[in-house]
Amino acid sequence: MKNKIIDCTGLNCPIPVINTKKALSEIKEGIIEVIIDNEIAKVNIEKLANNQNMKYDVIDSEGKFIIKIIKELSEEQKKSIKDNEKFTIVIGTDVMGQGSEELGRILIKGYIFALSESEVKPTDIIILNGGVKLAVEGSNVIESLRKLENEGIKIQVCGTCLEYYKVKDQLKVGEISNMYNIVETMNSSDKIINI
């Protein structure tokens, strides 16, 4: 748990309460120690902790009060964070599966459409190698990819791959990216799905 000290000595209310509230909003879990030197601020910070169902302890020390507020996530909040894990889908081809290319094109179109309609969506989509053909003019999945992008999903399209296939000027959805940004996105993901 992180510990943070907020020195509010010499400050009148509501400043100590505002500073405490701000400090609490900056951490998910941890202990905030607030140092104050007046009774009104002490009472108001205790009310803040009570209103937010947080445990706290008050130490009276030579005319100053040190209020230790413990911020903990509930089991429901912890589950919510887990449910919102960052995950990335990497699309490296314009077909899905092995075998018939014609069937593979039908499947990738169906997959991206289903993904755009799904309740659980990725945080990022990386498109590289032959997959870049899905993000350029003439692709039959542009509408589904645009829908995903409009919902806040970041779509990165490999610039080197666009140049290789000579389609850079035909990009219709997503942003041109580079291998450094792609690696950073993948490294910071909780889960990666490769297509």
N, C-alpha and C positions, 0 to 999 in steps of 0.2 A: 504493500500500500504506500502511495506517495504521501509525504508530509509537506505541507505548505504553511508558512507563517505569514500572517497579515497583521502588520502593526498599525493600529488605529488610535494610538494614544494622541490626545489633544484634538481629536476630531469629534464634532457633535453629530447627533443623529439628524438625518438618516444616512450619513456617509459611511459609518461602520457597517450598517446593515447592507447597504449597496455593495460595498467592497467585499463583504462576506459572501453575498449572493453571487457576485461575479466570480469569485474564487471557486465556489462550489460548482458553478456551471462549467468551469474549465477542466474539471477532472471527472472521470467516470467513477472512480473509487479512491478513497484515501482519507487522510486526516487533515483538517484545516485547523490551525491554531490561531485564534484571533486575540490580540492583546488590546485591551481597552482600559480607559481610566475613569469611566463614569457609569453610574448605576442605570441610567436610562438606556444607554447602548447595550449594557449587559442584558437587561430585561427584553429588549427588542430582538437581540440576536438569539436569545433562548426561545422566543416566540417563533422566529424564523425556523430554527431547528425542529421545534415541535410541529409546526405546520407542515414540514417536509418529512415528518416521521423519521428524523435522524437522531441517533444517540449522541449525547454530549456530556461533557464534564466541565465544571467551573472550578478554577483554582484562584483563591484570593491571595495575592502576593504583594505586600507593601503598597497598598493603595491602587494596585492594578489588578485587573481580572484577566485570566487566561482561559479562554473558552476553547476546549478541544471538541470539534464536531467531527463525527465519523460518518462518512458517506459510503454506503455499501449498496451494490446493486441487488435488487430482489431476484429471486429465482426466475420470475417471469421476464425481467429485464435481461438477465443473462441468456435466457433462451432466445429472446428477440434478437440479441446481438449475434448469437450463433446462426440463427435463421437468416440473418442479413450478411452472411459471409461474402467476401469478394470472390467472384469467380469469373474466369475468362474462357471464352470459346475461341479456339484457334482453327481457322478454316484454311487448309493448305491446298485445296483442289476445288475445281468447279463441278465435280461429280461426287456422289456419295457411294462408298462401298466399291468392291471390285467385281468385275464381270462386264456386263453390258454398259457401255458409255451412255447409251440412250436412257436406259433405266436409271443410271447414276445421276443424270441431269434431272430426271423427274423426281428422284428421291431428295436431292439437295434443295430443289425448289420447295417440295413439301416440308422438308425439315425447317428451312428458314421461315416459311409462312407459319408453321406450327409454333416456332419459337416466338414470332412476333405476336401471337395470340395467347401465349402461355402466361400464367400468373407469375411463375418464377422465371426471372430473366437474368442473364449475366450482367455484370457491371461493365465488362469490356468484351469487344470482339476484335480479334486480330485476323486480318486477311493477308495471306502471303502465297508465294509461288503461283500455281495455276488458279488458286482461289481468287486472285485479283480480277479475273474475268467476270466475276459475279458483281463487282462494284462499278463496272464501266458501262458505257453506252451499249445498248442492245441486250443487256442482261435481263432475264425474266424474273429476277428477284429484287430489283431496285426498290420497288414499292414496299416490300416487306422490310428491307434493310433501312429504308427511310423512316418507316414507322418505329423501328427499334431506336434509331438515332434520335427521333423526336421525343422519345420517352426517356432520354438522358443516357442511353447506353453509348459509351465511347467506342467508335469504330475506327481502328487504325489500319491503313492499307500500306503495305510495304512499298516504298518508293523505288527501291532497286528492282523489285519484281515488276512494277509498272513499266519501268524503263526497259527491262529485259524483253517483255512482251510487246513493247512499243505502243502502249495504250495510256500513257500518263496523261495525255491531253483529253482523254475520254472519260476520266473519273467522274462519276455521278453521285456517289455517296461515300461518306467517311472522310477522314483526313489523311494526307500523305504522311507516313511515319518512317522512322529509321530503326535499325536493329537495336540501337541503344535504348530507345523508348520502349520497343517491344520487349526487350529483356527486363527492363524495370517493371513493366506491367505484369509480366509473367512471374517475376520474383516476388512481387507484392501480393499475388493472388493466393487465396486459401485453397482454391481448386482450379484445375485446368482441364478442359475437355478438348480433345483433338479430333477434328473432322477430316 
